Amino acid sequence: MAIEAIKEWIPDIVFCEWAGPEFVKLTHQPKRSRIIVRIHGYELDSGLLEQADFSVVDDVIFVSRPLKEQC
């Protein structure tokens, strides 16, 4: 779902399967919903994690323990 749609419709929870560009945009919008993100291996080298504002993220799910340790 595009960030523009989330601005119009305020869900209780936004679940981001990927920490991609849309997730980064979401973290820089006024917080209106609970935000949960799932981190995969590709995000480590994408440079996107450093751009996101994790202070507004409620929960982070890692696809594996080794990935969590790398982050």
Buried (B, 14 or more C-beta within 10 A) or exposed (E): EEBEEBEEEEEEEBEBEBBBEBBBBBBEBEBEBBBBBBBBEEBBEBEBBEBBEEEBBEEBEBEEEEBEEEE
